[in-house]
Amino acid sequence: MNYHELLKQISEQVAVFYFEKADEGRVFHKPRHTMELLYAVEEMASHYGLDARDSYIVCSAAWFLDTGYHIVGKEGHEIKSAEMAETCLQRLSAEDIDITGIKNCILSTRLPQKPQLLTEKIMCDAVFFYLGNADFKEKNKVLKAELEYIQQEIISGTNWRSSMIDLMESHKFHTDYCEQLLKAPKRKNLERLKQKQENKLSSYPETEPLPEPLSDSQAAPKSNFPVLQPMPPGTANPAADKTFRTQEKQEKKTGGAFRGTETMFRVSSSNHQRMSSLADNKANIMISVNTIIISIIIALLLPKFETNTQLIVPTIILLLINITTIIYSILATRPKMHTGIFTPEQVENKTVNLLFFGSFYKMNFKEYKSGMQEMMNDSDFLYSSLIKDIYWQGRVMGRKFRLLRIAYDIFMYGLAVAVIAFALAALLIK
């Protein structure tokens, strides 16, 4: 099954759907939100090393997740999204078992979320990934503007913050990855929201009643907020438009740069890993070839030295070439061990690279976890560690390929010299 081609066809189908259902009032649930879901699920799929099929299932679910909003609105949108996914995938001749997996991923996002499989847990966490993002404040404003557009009335900031606080306090991540990566930022976002709510509530005069809480029909939804419904032609929401423009600018300045930086680190690290694997394969080829040549020499030429003494010198030359090539190839792949220990002072001074196993393999888990939490809570420390990791990977690559170049040069030129030596020996035998 060509999952890559299927995902490409799915993306084309969903893109056409969004084009046909285009509505400028949808300032949150729009194609950009679908791409953010894809970014989140791909990140988690890569972390957990999902195979091609599971990655295809969770990515397909992300593509279809929001489509139900554009058809039925909030109520039952997950079921409608699952139905649309089934219809589209059957048209693309997808496997029935895969279609079922994709539908289950979509339906698992219904509240209360009770995902069973890892793919379902990833999908559920992707929906609320933004709760722990740096741009949560902007996303929250845009979400509020979208709901105001739907209801055609202004929602008080106090009521909106109250509903979001309830959502964030009741929400739990289902994957260890999100729990470790987003729990602390989510808690900070929640604390800021609570602090702002307290400040606003304390600023109300004693004689002025507090805003009435929203009714059930008006309250902000707990998950997958409803997508916008079409408005009569000519109607506009200035508040939504203003918030949308602000969010667009902010995403370009911060969100886009943040994702671009993460992509750069991911691509650089992946390229270094591929180059390291390539260098190891080249070294293994040289070791195998020269070992075979040495075995042939010992088996075929050594018994002939008594009668053909002219072969001794060219044989020794060839053996020296083989052994030297093997030595340099081994040096290129020979690991360098580090102390495996870091100190609290190194963490405090941000001089240790906790992303490299050589810095912590002798430490106990409690000490390593403490250091990692400190690094994750400090963006400067985190990015500095990523930069160090890529830099030292590059240094290791430079050493590997330098030694490999020497090994290949010795083998290439030495083999030519050995052939000439054997040719001269053959002439002397005649």
C-alpha positions as CSV (number, residue, x, y, z in Angstrom):
1,M,0.0,0.0,0.0
2,N,1.4,3.4,-1.1
3,Y,0.5,5.4,2.0
4,H,2.4,8.5,0.8
5,E,0.4,8.7,-2.4
6,L,-2.9,8.2,-0.5
7,L,-2.0,11.0,1.8
8,K,-1.3,13.2,-1.2
9,Q,-4.7,12.4,-2.7
10,I,-6.4,13.0,0.6
11,S,-4.8,16.5,1.0
12,E,-6.0,17.4,-2.5
13,Q,-9.6,16.3,-1.7
14,V,-9.7,18.2,1.6
15,A,-8.2,21.3,-0.1
16,V,-11.0,21.3,-2.7
17,F,-13.5,20.9,0.1
18,Y,-12.2,23.9,2.0
19,F,-12.1,26.0,-1.2
20,E,-15.8,25.2,-1.8
21,K,-16.7,25.9,1.8
22,A,-14.6,29.1,2.1
23,D,-15.9,31.6,4.6
24,E,-13.7,34.5,5.8
25,G,-15.5,34.5,9.1
26,R,-13.9,31.2,10.1
27,V,-10.9,32.8,11.7
28,F,-9.9,29.7,13.8
29,H,-11.2,26.5,12.2
30,K,-9.7,27.0,8.8
31,P,-7.1,25.3,6.6
32,R,-4.3,26.8,8.8
33,H,-5.8,24.9,11.8
34,T,-5.7,21.7,9.8
35,M,-2.0,22.2,9.0
36,E,-1.3,22.9,12.7
37,L,-3.0,19.6,13.6
38,L,-0.9,17.8,11.0
39,Y,2.3,19.4,12.3
40,A,1.4,18.2,15.8
41,V,0.5,14.6,14.8
42,E,3.6,14.3,12.6
43,E,5.8,15.6,15.5
44,M,4.3,13.0,17.9
45,A,4.4,10.2,15.2
46,S,8.1,10.9,14.7
47,H,8.7,10.9,18.4
48,Y,7.0,7.5,18.9
49,G,8.5,6.0,15.7
50,L,5.1,5.0,14.3
51,D,5.3,2.8,11.2
52,A,4.1,3.9,7.8
53,R,0.5,2.6,8.4
54,D,-0.1,4.2,11.8
55,S,1.4,7.5,10.6
56,Y,-0.9,7.4,7.6
57,I,-3.9,6.7,9.8
58,V,-3.3,9.6,12.3
59,C,-2.3,12.1,9.5
60,S,-5.4,11.2,7.5
61,A,-7.6,11.7,10.6
62,A,-6.0,15.1,11.1
63,W,-6.9,16.1,7.5
64,F,-10.5,15.2,7.9
65,L,-11.1,16.2,11.6
66,D,-12.4,19.7,10.9
67,T,-14.5,18.9,7.8
68,G,-17.6,18.0,9.9
69,Y,-17.7,21.6,11.3
70,H,-18.3,23.0,7.8
71,I,-21.3,20.6,7.2
72,V,-23.2,20.4,10.5
73,G,-21.6,22.8,12.9
74,K,-20.8,21.8,16.5
75,E,-23.3,19.1,17.2
76,G,-22.2,15.7,15.9
77,H,-19.3,17.2,13.8
78,E,-17.0,14.3,14.7
79,I,-19.5,11.7,13.3
80,K,-19.9,13.8,10.1
81,S,-16.1,14.1,9.8
82,A,-15.8,10.3,10.1
83,E,-18.5,9.8,7.5
84,M,-16.8,12.1,5.1
85,A,-13.5,10.4,5.7
86,E,-15.1,7.0,4.9
87,T,-16.7,8.3,1.7
88,C,-13.6,9.9,0.5
89,L,-11.3,7.0,1.4
90,Q,-13.6,4.4,-0.3
91,R,-13.5,6.5,-3.4
92,L,-9.7,6.4,-3.2
93,S,-9.8,2.5,-2.7
94,A,-8.3,2.6,0.7
95,E,-8.3,-0.6,2.8
96,D,-11.3,-1.1,5.0
97,I,-9.2,-1.8,8.1
98,D,-7.4,1.5,7.6
99,I,-10.7,3.4,7.1
100,T,-11.9,2.0,10.4
101,G,-8.7,3.1,12.2
102,I,-9.0,6.7,10.8
103,K,-12.7,6.9,11.8
104,N,-11.8,5.7,15.3
105,C,-9.1,8.4,15.6
106,I,-11.6,11.1,14.6
107,L,-14.4,9.8,16.9
108,S,-12.0,9.5,19.8
109,T,-11.8,13.3,20.0
110,R,-15.4,13.5,21.3
111,L,-15.7,14.6,24.9
112,P,-15.2,13.0,27.2
113,Q,-12.1,11.8,25.4
114,K,-11.3,8.1,26.0
115,P,-8.7,7.1,23.4
116,Q,-7.5,3.5,23.5
117,L,-4.8,3.2,20.9
118,L,-1.6,5.3,20.6
119,T,-2.9,6.8,17.3
120,E,-6.1,7.9,19.0
121,K,-4.2,9.4,21.9
122,I,-2.0,11.3,19.5
123,M,-5.1,12.7,17.7
124,C,-6.7,13.7,20.9
125,D,-3.6,15.6,22.1
126,A,-3.2,17.3,18.8
127,V,-6.6,18.9,19.2
128,F,-5.4,20.6,22.4
129,F,-1.8,21.1,21.4
130,Y,-2.3,24.9,21.3
131,L,-3.1,25.0,25.1
132,G,0.7,24.6,25.7
133,N,2.0,26.7,22.9
134,A,3.6,30.1,23.1
135,D,0.9,31.6,20.9
136,F,-1.9,30.4,23.2
137,K,-2.9,34.0,24.0
138,E,-3.4,34.9,20.3
139,K,-5.2,31.6,19.5
140,N,-7.6,32.2,22.5
141,K,-8.5,35.6,21.1
142,V,-9.1,34.3,17.6
143,L,-11.2,31.5,19.0
144,K,-13.4,33.9,21.0
145,A,-13.8,36.1,17.8
146,E,-15.0,33.1,15.9
147,L,-17.6,32.1,18.5
148,E,-18.8,35.8,18.5
149,Y,-19.2,35.5,14.8
150,I,-21.3,32.4,15.1
151,Q,-23.6,33.8,17.8
152,Q,-23.7,37.3,16.3
153,E,-23.1,38.8,19.8
154,I,-20.2,39.9,21.9
155,I,-19.1,37.5,24.7
156,S,-17.7,39.3,27.8
157,G,-14.1,38.6,28.5
158,T,-14.9,37.5,32.0
159,N,-17.3,34.8,30.8
160,W,-14.9,33.6,28.1
161,R,-11.9,33.4,30.5
162,S,-14.1,31.5,32.9
163,S,-15.0,28.9,30.3
164,M,-11.4,28.5,29.2
165,I,-10.2,28.1,32.7
166,D,-12.7,25.3,33.3
167,L,-11.5,23.7,30.1
168,M,-7.8,23.9,30.9
169,E,-8.3,22.6,34.5
170,S,-10.3,19.6,33.4
171,H,-8.1,18.7,30.4
172,K,-5.4,16.1,30.6
173,F,-2.9,15.1,27.9
174,H,-3.0,11.4,27.0
175,T,0.6,10.9,25.7
176,D,3.7,11.1,27.7
177,Y,5.2,13.3,25.0
178,C,2.7,16.1,25.4
179,E,2.6,15.6,29.2
180,Q,6.4,16.3,29.4
181,L,6.5,18.9,26.6
182,L,3.4,20.9,27.1
183,K,2.2,20.4,30.7
184,A,4.5,23.2,32.2
185,P,3.7,25.7,29.4
186,K,0.0,24.9,29.7
187,R,0.1,25.5,33.4
188,K,1.8,28.9,32.8
189,N,-0.9,29.8,30.3
190,L,-3.6,28.8,32.8
191,E,-1.9,30.8,35.6
192,R,-1.8,33.9,33.4
193,L,-5.4,33.5,32.4
194,K,-6.4,33.1,36.1
195,Q,-4.4,36.1,37.1
196,K,-6.0,38.2,34.4
197,Q,-9.4,37.0,35.5
198,E,-8.7,37.9,39.1
199,N,-7.5,41.4,38.1
200,K,-10.6,42.0,36.0
201,L,-13.0,40.7,38.7
202,S,-11.3,42.8,41.4
203,S,-11.6,45.9,39.2
204,Y,-15.5,45.8,39.2
205,P,-17.1,48.4,41.5
206,E,-18.9,46.9,44.4
207,T,-22.2,48.5,43.2
208,E,-21.8,47.1,39.7
209,P,-23.0,43.5,39.3
210,L,-20.6,41.0,37.7
211,P,-21.5,39.7,34.3
212,E,-24.0,36.9,34.2
213,P,-22.5,33.5,33.3
214,L,-23.3,32.2,29.9
215,S,-26.1,29.8,29.4
216,D,-25.5,26.3,28.2
217,S,-26.2,27.3,24.6
218,Q,-23.9,30.3,24.9
219,A,-21.0,28.8,26.9
220,A,-17.7,28.3,25.1
221,P,-17.4,24.7,24.1
222,K,-15.0,22.3,25.8
223,S,-13.4,20.9,22.7
224,N,-13.2,21.5,19.0
225,F,-15.1,24.8,19.1
226,P,-17.8,25.0,16.4
227,V,-16.8,26.2,13.1
228,L,-18.5,29.3,11.7
229,Q,-21.9,29.1,10.0
230,P,-22.5,31.2,6.9
231,M,-23.7,34.7,7.6
232,P,-26.0,36.8,5.4
233,P,-24.1,38.5,2.6
234,G,-22.8,41.9,3.6
235,T,-22.6,41.2,7.3
236,A,-19.3,41.7,9.1
237,N,-17.8,41.4,12.5
238,P,-15.2,44.2,13.1
239,A,-14.0,42.6,16.3
240,A,-13.3,39.3,14.5
241,D,-11.7,41.0,11.6
242,K,-9.4,43.0,13.8
243,T,-8.4,39.9,15.9
244,F,-7.9,37.9,12.7
245,R,-5.5,40.5,11.3
246,T,-3.6,40.7,14.6
247,Q,-3.4,36.9,14.7
248,E,-2.1,36.7,11.1
249,K,0.6,39.3,11.8
250,Q,1.6,37.6,15.0
251,E,1.8,34.1,13.4
252,K,4.0,35.5,10.7
253,K,6.4,37.1,13.2
254,T,6.4,34.5,16.0
255,G,4.5,31.3,15.1
256,G,6.0,31.0,11.6
257,A,9.5,31.8,12.9
258,F,9.1,29.3,15.8
259,R,8.0,26.5,13.4
260,G,10.7,27.4,11.0
261,T,13.3,27.1,13.7
262,E,12.0,23.8,14.8
263,T,12.0,22.5,11.3
264,M,15.5,23.7,10.7
265,F,16.7,21.8,13.9
266,R,14.8,18.7,12.9
267,V,16.0,18.7,9.3
268,S,19.7,19.4,10.3
269,S,19.7,16.6,12.9
270,S,18.0,14.2,10.5
271,N,20.6,15.0,7.8
272,H,23.5,14.5,10.2
273,Q,22.0,11.1,11.2
274,R,21.7,10.0,7.6
275,M,25.3,11.2,6.9
276,S,26.5,9.3,9.9
277,S,24.8,6.1,8.8
278,L,26.3,6.6,5.3
279,A,29.8,7.0,6.7
280,D,29.3,3.9,8.8
281,N,28.2,1.9,5.7
282,K,31.2,3.1,3.7
283,A,33.5,2.1,6.5
284,N,31.9,-1.3,6.7
285,I,32.4,-1.8,3.0
286,M,36.1,-1.0,3.2
287,I,36.5,-3.3,6.2
288,S,34.7,-6.2,4.5
289,V,36.5,-5.8,1.1
290,N,40.0,-5.7,2.7
291,T,39.2,-8.5,5.0
292,I,38.2,-10.7,2.1
293,I,41.4,-9.7,0.2
294,I,43.5,-10.7,3.3
295,S,41.8,-14.0,3.5
296,I,42.4,-14.7,-0.2
297,I,46.1,-13.8,0.2
298,I,46.6,-16.1,3.1
299,A,44.8,-19.0,1.4
300,L,46.3,-18.7,-2.1
301,L,49.6,-16.9,-2.0
302,L,51.4,-17.9,1.2
303,P,51.7,-21.5,0.1
304,K,53.5,-20.4,-3.1
305,F,56.2,-18.4,-1.3
306,E,58.7,-21.3,-1.2
307,T,58.7,-21.7,-5.0
308,N,58.0,-18.1,-6.0
309,T,59.9,-15.8,-3.7
310,Q,59.3,-12.9,-6.1
311,L,55.7,-12.8,-4.7
312,I,56.8,-12.0,-1.2
313,V,57.4,-8.2,-1.7
314,P,54.1,-7.4,-3.6
315,T,52.1,-9.6,-1.2
316,I,53.6,-7.7,1.8
317,I,52.8,-4.4,0.1
318,L,49.2,-5.5,-0.5
319,L,48.8,-6.7,3.1
320,L,50.1,-3.4,4.5
321,I,47.6,-1.5,2.3
322,N,44.7,-3.7,3.5
323,I,45.6,-3.5,7.1
324,T,46.2,0.3,7.0
325,T,42.8,0.8,5.2
326,I,41.1,-1.4,7.8
327,I,42.7,0.6,10.7
328,Y,41.5,4.0,9.3
329,S,38.0,2.6,8.6
330,I,37.7,1.3,12.1
331,L,39.0,4.7,13.5
332,A,36.2,6.4,11.5
333,T,33.5,4.3,13.2
334,R,35.2,3.9,16.6
335,P,33.0,5.6,19.3
336,K,34.5,8.2,21.6
337,M,33.2,7.8,25.2
338,H,32.5,10.7,27.5
339,T,32.3,11.0,31.2
340,G,28.5,10.5,31.2
341,I,28.1,12.8,34.3
342,F,26.9,16.4,34.6
343,T,26.8,18.6,37.7
344,P,24.0,21.0,38.9
345,E,26.4,23.8,38.2
346,Q,26.6,22.9,34.6
347,V,22.9,22.9,34.3
348,E,22.7,26.3,36.1
349,N,25.4,27.7,33.8
350,K,23.8,26.1,30.7
351,T,27.1,24.5,29.7
352,V,25.9,20.9,29.4
353,N,24.2,19.3,26.4
354,L,21.5,17.1,27.9
355,L,20.4,16.0,24.4
356,F,23.6,14.0,24.0
357,F,23.8,10.6,25.7
358,G,27.4,11.1,26.5
359,S,26.5,13.8,29.0
360,F,24.2,11.7,31.2
361,Y,24.5,7.9,30.7
362,K,26.0,7.4,34.2
363,M,23.4,9.7,35.9
364,N,20.3,8.4,37.7
365,F,16.9,9.2,36.2
366,K,15.9,11.7,38.9
367,E,18.9,13.9,38.3
368,Y,18.5,13.6,34.5
369,K,14.8,14.4,34.7
370,S,15.5,17.5,36.9
371,G,18.0,18.8,34.4
372,M,15.7,18.2,31.4
373,Q,12.8,20.0,33.1
374,E,15.1,22.9,33.8
375,M,16.1,23.0,30.2
376,M,12.6,22.7,28.8
377,N,11.5,25.6,31.0
378,D,14.3,27.8,29.6
379,S,14.0,28.4,25.9
380,D,17.5,29.9,25.7
381,F,18.9,26.8,27.4
382,L,16.9,24.5,25.1
383,Y,17.9,26.2,21.9
384,S,21.5,26.5,23.0
385,S,21.5,22.7,23.6
386,L,20.0,22.1,20.2
387,I,22.7,24.2,18.6
388,K,25.5,22.5,20.5
389,D,24.0,19.1,19.5
390,I,24.0,19.9,15.8
391,Y,27.5,21.5,16.1
392,W,29.1,18.5,17.7
393,Q,27.3,16.1,15.3
394,G,28.9,18.2,12.5
395,R,32.3,17.9,14.2
396,V,31.9,14.1,14.4
397,M,30.9,13.9,10.8
398,G,33.9,15.9,9.8
399,R,36.2,13.5,11.6
400,K,34.5,10.4,10.2
401,F,34.7,11.6,6.6
402,R,38.3,12.8,6.9
403,L,39.4,9.3,8.1
404,L,37.3,7.6,5.5
405,R,38.8,9.8,2.8
406,I,42.3,8.7,4.0
407,A,41.2,5.0,4.0
408,Y,39.8,5.3,0.5
409,D,42.9,7.1,-0.8
410,I,45.2,4.4,0.7
411,F,43.1,1.6,-0.8
412,M,42.8,3.3,-4.2
413,Y,46.5,4.3,-4.7
414,G,47.9,1.4,-2.7
415,L,45.9,-1.1,-4.8
416,A,47.4,0.4,-8.0
417,V,50.9,0.1,-6.5
418,A,50.2,-3.5,-5.5
419,V,49.0,-4.4,-8.9
420,I,52.2,-2.9,-10.5
421,A,54.3,-4.9,-8.0
422,F,52.6,-8.1,-8.8
423,A,53.0,-7.4,-12.5
424,L,56.7,-6.9,-12.1
425,A,56.9,-10.1,-10.0
426,A,55.2,-12.0,-12.8
427,L,57.7,-10.7,-15.3
428,L,60.6,-11.8,-13.1
429,I,59.0,-15.3,-12.7
430,K,59.1,-15.7,-16.5
